[in-house]
Amino acid sequence: PDIELEDMYHAKHSLASLSGDVVLLYFWISESAMCNNINADLKSLYERYHDKGFEVYHVSADANEAVWIEAVRQQKHPWISVYGGNHAEVFTLFNVDTLPKAYIIDREGNITAGVIDPKALESDIKRAL
């Protein structure tokens, strides 16, 4: 399934446009310390694997867009970070019932549940690459 959401500059980013890459589809909320800690771990994974075809499509569930924008600015996300807070259908489409929630989409478009633990996530990324 495709989703198209806007980043903080109102540029639209389609999940389908990342076809052929290994994508971490990651749903998070900036008010969660656990999500923010995972973001820090994701930075090193992103730096190591981005040049090999790894991308992150980071979807915020924050109710307040300004809070999300501030978190993205402070954390300096190097990946695609979009606002999903006013798009409940996106969370329904991907059965997001708890946060954080992650999926790995391989180069062929197969979707599997991602494990949030950074070491397990790295194994999933390496396997998909």
Salt bridges, closest charged atoms under 4 A:
GLU6 OE1 - HIS10 ND1 3.06
ASP7 OD2 - HIS13 NE2 2.89
GLU55 OE1 - HIS50 ND1 3.71
GLU89 OE2 - HIS87 ND1 3.39
ASP97 OD1 - LYS101 NZ 3.32
GLU122 OE2 - ARG48 NH2 3.01
ASP124 OD1 - ARG127 NH1 3.14
